[in-house]
Amino acid sequence: MTRLVCVSNRISLPRKSAAPGGLAVGILSALKRTGGLWFGWGGETIETEPADPDIHIREGVTYATIDLRRAEFELYYNGYSNDVLWPLFHYFSKGMRYSNEQREAYENVNRIFAQKLLPLLQPRDLIWVHDYHLIPLGRRLRELGVQRPMGFFLHIPFPNIEMLRVLPCYSELLRDLTSYDVVGFQTHNDLRSFHSGIEHLFGADALRPDGRIRIGDRTIRAEVFPIGIDVAAVESEGLEASATDVVRRMTDSLVGRSLMMGVDRLDYSKGLVERFSAYQQFLETHPENLGRITYIQIAPLSRTDVRAYAEIRQALEQAAGRTNGRFADTDWTPIRYLNRNFPHATLMGFLRAAKVGLVTPLRDGMNLVAKEFVAAQDPADPGVLILSNLAGAARELSSALLVNPYDVRGVSHAIQAALSMPLNERRERHADMMKVLRRNDIAAWTRRFMEALEQTQAPESRVRAI
Ligand code: F6P
């Protein structure tokens, strides 16, 4: 029997206390479908060399976790992954801080991942590597003799070659991606960017008319697999959570005011500073709404050891304080800004209660909160999604109110339009988006990617390893 092996930087062992991110939800959905192995960093750093993986089996899924040396983890995760690749891939080249030391640690951690994973692999495994932390892993595994089909999915945007070329080792990064049999992206835009890199490095002939990429005797499938959500699960979570104490306490506290809601990791790519400015402008230009709307922004802290994240945190505290200081009344706080996380079901209950969902990243691979907001709504009286046209989700959710997140006035107008939208229009837009979400849910995403990976085993398309 074929077994699926997923590899990601971080693993989330099943627990109920926190909301797993999109990547974790996607991987779990794939593994629960087929059973299999999830390999990655267990969340602990140590002072000694990494030992062999710890193995736990839960609900048919085997979790294999390794610890990483503290100093190396710092350079690999905070450094190369989140201070170089993350800003660059999100088109914030000015925020990138490259160093060779970080790059070496990144390479080394990928080598360690390959070495520790190798003894766990079985002859019929399909290997699926996730996200920017692990781009070189495929090459490392090939070097160790692994010939099984290997796929890579990038959860974040992929930059056009003119942006990618800012990275001193961009050609190695592109070459590493060609070690996989299937390379998946969130949007056509990302795929086009990848093609621009392949053409730049290998020439236009590498891009074949059937969409495949041919480099020497290797054929690679590079395709778009937009990640979806578990629509039915979100619908029922939202409904059931509405009756829980925690959601009731929140809705009771609104005392009839309209709720506008944002849920984002605290990350500069999420556009929160611009969003707070837009809300401030909305309150200034539509004073009839003073005291009639409450904006709750949930922003759990993230990557706190990276400087840019500490800076954005400070900027947001100031912005929220400024707006509240200026507009609050003795019985009304315009923004409730929370740096904490909630269980996924509770978040879905909050989203269901919102009249407006504000999802305005400056750049985002997909943004699953946008999809979850739609699925969590009451179809009879749905809230309105305001969505950045720079989020991958905007390609599918074209019935949202699409905005440019930098356009503070445009976002402020969209808030007003959302609050005053007639019920018929809200229902129509919601129904349109639900159709899209159902057609391309999380099961479809995993099925499509795995089918593509399985097909690389067919004799006519099987590629020679290494
Ligand atoms: O989607 C991008 C991503 O980096 C995922 O890989 C990860 O699950 C999520 O964001 C949270 O990031 P981190 O693991 O750095 O907290």
Boltz pocket constraint, residues with backbone or C-beta under 6 A from the ligand:
constraints:
  - pocket:
      binder: B
      contacts: [[A, 10], [A, 21], [A, 22], [A, 23], [A, 24], [A, 131], [A, 155], [A, 156], [A, 302], [A, 303]]
      max_distance: 6.0
